[in-house]
Amino acid sequence: MSVSRRIVLLTAAAAAGSLITGMAGCDDGAGTSPSAAVPSAASAGKGSVSTIGVAFETLQTEAWVYSFEAIRQELAKRNIRMLEAVAENDASRQLEQVNNFLAKKVDGIILVPKDADTAMRMVEAATEDEVPIVLFNRPPRDPNANCATIVADNEDLTKRTVEHMVGLAKKRNRKHKAAVLIGDLGDINAVGRRDGFLKTAEKYPDFLEVVSRIPTEWNQEKALAGLTSALQANPDIDFIFTSSDFLFPSIVSALQSRGKYKKANEEGHVILGGFDGDQTAWQMLNDGYLDADGVQDFTFEVQQAVQAIVDMAAGKQVPKVIKDAGFVAHQGNLDEAKKRMWGAAVAMKK
């Protein structure tokens, strides 16, 4: 990660602690899924919760930094001690960190696993020790795993975002050539976002032709190289969706190199959409370059994650999946986006 990127993330971390409270309660449209509850075996019904271990795969994106700090603040508000660990993209290291939490007799674990498969080993370890575990924003491979999962409704939120983008394409009354930047398909979130884009694109053959599917593995260099190649092969690409706002710097760079980075009201504008709601997306929206962004409500997700641990520890049943519906920010609702978008809050605190 570049020095400039580290500075951005550290700044976001510093800002997050002072702004998260102001965004509490912005959970319109979010809620639990109708899935089965986590069985009582997930917890010994210990009652009070004094310590929770929080294990993140990485803090290399603003979304993870913001979420990590939001969890810290939510636990402090509840007078719950937080043990923290960051695995730096190492699944084996993360398993060791979770086992260390268990050895220290934590009352619960909030986990952002590296991927859906490695999550299973950590869920099994927590279950064996009868410690409640919540997977934050990244579900396990097995939907019947003995844990609760707090996650964005990735496919549906992507569909709603792309529908808005297609509406803009329809106003031009012509067919557009589209590119989609796909995340690491070992991450179920990336799969949902890919599927949401493709299923929506397939509905509008008169307005969209997907000419490039760019694998990024959540990597800036691969995103830049992939989109650069796509624009060379199809210089008339004029519709781009990224599965994460994290990749916008690469997209902007590739478009600028070909003189295609223009505002929505300028001739030659490429319709742009993304997913997450980070400060880069907010700035691009506010400046008029970004058309739509699927925004995750991390305040809701954090509150639900902590409450799920508390409830499981008390022996209560908790839904296996609690979904965050999020909302679509676009040029027509900038006032709402400014109030609800976590990236806007980070940007305004700088």
Summary of the structure (lengths in Angstrom):
residues: 350
radius of gyration: 20.2
end to end distance: 21.1
largest distance: 62.7
contacts: 1266
relative contact order: 0.17
helix: 47%
strand: 20%
